[in-house]
Amino acid sequence: MDLGIDGDTAIVTASSAGLGRASAEALADEGANVVICGRDPARLEATEAALSDLAGDVVGVETDITSKKEIEALVEATVDEFGGVDHVVTSAGGVPPGGFTDLTEKEWYGAFDMLVMSAVWTVKAARPHLDASDAGTITCITSTTVREVVDDLILSNAVRRGVIGLVKSLSRELAPSVRVNAVLPGAHETSRIEELVEAAVERGDHDTYEEGLAAWSDEIPLNRVGDPRELGDVVAFLASDRASFVTGACVPVDGGRLRSD
Ligand SMILES: NC(=O)c1ccc[n+]([C@@H]2O[C@H](COP(=O)([O-])OP(=O)(O)OC[C@H]3O[C@@H](n4cnc5c(N)ncnc54)[C@H](OP(=O)(O)O)[C@@H]3O)[C@@H](O)[C@H]2O)c1
């Protein structure tokens, strides 16, 4: 299926690894030019090199997405490089695991900046360019925690729901020129899942890493954690012309783990 995004320009935040990187790869595979970002310049450079043979160009811009100024510079660099912005995909870093009693007020505010304000700042800075595009889309990578809470992930459970409110509101406010959707990843094999499994082993929930990973798979009807690219392909589809009547949707990509509809 031709997604019709060849030659478009996309920004994917927090994308030198994991789900952001897989989304950038899927978009560039379809011919979109993609700007990726992250804080660690070496990792960013390695990812830029690894994605250099795809149909679209991939360019890395060192950015901390908890800084409004750096996000504005990221959007400016994208426009300088490729002349506009057609697609925004927001991913983010992970927020600390833990329950209500474990977390400090600083961590709550930090999670809000990381998950919600980073998306707000990116959309604000990119908005004039999305409006000028004839194919403008925003796709926010969130989590299945917005539908069903996961124990010991209270920051993700509580704060990410703000992103869904943002997506649903923007899908109405920016229509008809910009489509806005969210994807809800379940467990995908990235360093974030490694971190969560290691934390569960440390808490004594499992004896070994392998047992902890198997516990995630046991909860999933497809009986495995996802490949990050299985999320990236859905992101590329939602950004594309093939999804031209889809806006305001929150699409789980979780191997069937959510029990709610
Ligand atoms: N993997 C899953 O199964 C899963 C499921 C549900 C939700 N999620 C959520 O989806 C998001 C992405 O997860 P992931 O698995 O892709 O994580 P990951 O593999 O750890 O990758 C995170 C990426 O974000 C970048 N990043 C982190 N903090 C950043 C910051 N302040 N500014 C700019 N870039 C930053 C990292 O690069 P630098 O460290 O160099 O900045 C890296 O490129 C997270 O919020 C995670 O909680 C993941």
Ligand as a Chemical Component Dictionary entry (heavy atoms), coordinates in Angstrom:
data_LIG
# 
_chem_comp.id                   LIG 
_chem_comp.type                 NON-POLYMER 
_chem_comp.pdbx_formal_charge   0 
_chem_comp.three_letter_code    LIG 
# 
loop_
_chem_comp_atom.comp_id 
_chem_comp_atom.atom_id 
_chem_comp_atom.alt_atom_id 
_chem_comp_atom.type_symbol 
_chem_comp_atom.charge 
_chem_comp_atom.model_Cartn_x 
_chem_comp_atom.model_Cartn_y 
_chem_comp_atom.model_Cartn_z 
_chem_comp_atom.pdbx_ordinal 
LIG N1  N1  N 0  8.353  0.518  25.251 1  
LIG C1  C1  C 0  7.138  0.284  25.660 2  
LIG O1  O1  O 0  6.704  -0.861 25.735 3  
LIG C2  C2  C 0  6.221  1.408  26.056 4  
LIG C3  C3  C 0  4.876  1.129  26.298 5  
LIG C4  C4  C 0  4.023  2.164  26.640 6  
LIG C5  C5  C 0  4.499  3.451  26.722 7  
LIG N2  N2  N 1  5.820  3.682  26.498 8  
LIG C6  C6  C 0  6.273  5.071  26.621 9  
LIG O2  O2  O 0  6.649  5.542  25.339 10 
LIG C7  C7  C 0  7.726  6.489  25.473 11 
LIG C8  C8  C 0  8.917  5.998  24.664 12 
LIG O3  O3  O 0  9.333  4.752  25.202 13 
LIG P1  P1  P 0  10.501 3.919  24.536 14 
LIG O4  O4  O 0  10.244 2.505  24.913 15 
LIG O5  O5  O -1 10.642 4.313  23.125 16 
LIG O6  O6  O 0  11.766 4.452  25.384 17 
LIG P2  P2  P 0  13.348 4.303  25.061 18 
LIG O7  O7  O 0  13.608 3.114  24.227 19 
LIG O8  O8  O 0  13.995 4.442  26.390 20 
LIG O9  O9  O 0  13.680 5.587  24.168 21 
LIG C9  C9  C 0  13.467 6.857  24.687 22 
LIG C10 C10 C 0  13.927 7.887  23.681 23 
LIG O10 O10 O 0  13.568 9.163  24.182 24 
LIG C11 C11 C 0  14.717 9.996  24.246 25 
LIG N3  N3  N 0  14.539 10.911 25.368 26 
LIG C12 C12 C 0  14.412 10.608 26.687 27 
LIG N4  N4  N 0  14.283 11.731 27.410 28 
LIG C13 C13 C 0  14.351 12.768 26.520 29 
LIG C14 C14 C 0  14.315 14.190 26.656 30 
LIG N5  N5  N 0  14.172 14.783 27.843 31 
LIG N6  N6  N 0  14.438 14.926 25.537 32 
LIG C15 C15 C 0  14.593 14.352 24.318 33 
LIG N7  N7  N 0  14.636 13.021 24.138 34 
LIG C16 C16 C 0  14.509 12.246 25.228 35 
LIG C17 C17 C 0  15.885 9.022  24.422 36 
LIG O11 O11 O 0  17.129 9.605  24.015 37 
LIG P3  P3  P 0  18.097 10.365 25.082 38 
LIG O12 O12 O 0  18.048 9.562  26.353 39 
LIG O13 O13 O 0  19.429 10.418 24.419 40 
LIG O14 O14 O 0  17.498 11.726 25.272 41 
LIG C18 C18 C 0  15.440 7.923  23.462 42 
LIG O15 O15 O 0  15.723 8.288  22.142 43 
LIG C19 C19 C 0  8.026  6.576  26.973 44 
LIG O16 O16 O 0  7.308  7.657  27.523 45 
LIG C20 C20 C 0  7.498  5.250  27.507 46 
LIG O17 O17 O 0  7.168  5.318  28.866 47 
LIG C21 C21 C 0  6.691  2.710  26.149 48 
# 
loop_
_chem_comp_bond.comp_id 
_chem_comp_bond.atom_id_1 
_chem_comp_bond.atom_id_2 
_chem_comp_bond.value_order 
_chem_comp_bond.pdbx_ordinal 
LIG N1  C1  SING 1  
LIG C1  O1  DOUB 2  
LIG C1  C2  SING 3  
LIG C2  C3  SING 4  
LIG C2  C21 DOUB 5  
LIG C3  C4  DOUB 6  
LIG C4  C5  SING 7  
LIG C5  N2  DOUB 8  
LIG N2  C6  SING 9  
LIG N2  C21 SING 10 
LIG C6  O2  SING 11 
LIG C6  C20 SING 12 
LIG O2  C7  SING 13 
LIG C7  C8  SING 14 
LIG C7  C19 SING 15 
LIG C8  O3  SING 16 
LIG O3  P1  SING 17 
LIG P1  O4  DOUB 18 
LIG P1  O5  SING 19 
LIG P1  O6  SING 20 
LIG O6  P2  SING 21 
LIG P2  O7  DOUB 22 
LIG P2  O8  SING 23 
LIG P2  O9  SING 24 
LIG O9  C9  SING 25 
LIG C9  C10 SING 26 
LIG C10 O10 SING 27 
LIG C10 C18 SING 28 
LIG O10 C11 SING 29 
LIG C11 N3  SING 30 
LIG C11 C17 SING 31 
LIG N3  C12 SING 32 
LIG N3  C16 SING 33 
LIG C12 N4  DOUB 34 
LIG N4  C13 SING 35 
LIG C13 C14 SING 36 
LIG C13 C16 DOUB 37 
LIG C14 N5  SING 38 
LIG C14 N6  DOUB 39 
LIG N6  C15 SING 40 
LIG C15 N7  DOUB 41 
LIG N7  C16 SING 42 
LIG C17 O11 SING 43 
LIG C17 C18 SING 44 
LIG O11 P3  SING 45 
LIG P3  O12 DOUB 46 
LIG P3  O13 SING 47 
LIG P3  O14 SING 48 
LIG C18 O15 SING 49 
LIG C19 O16 SING 50 
LIG C19 C20 SING 51 
LIG C20 O17 SING 52 
# 
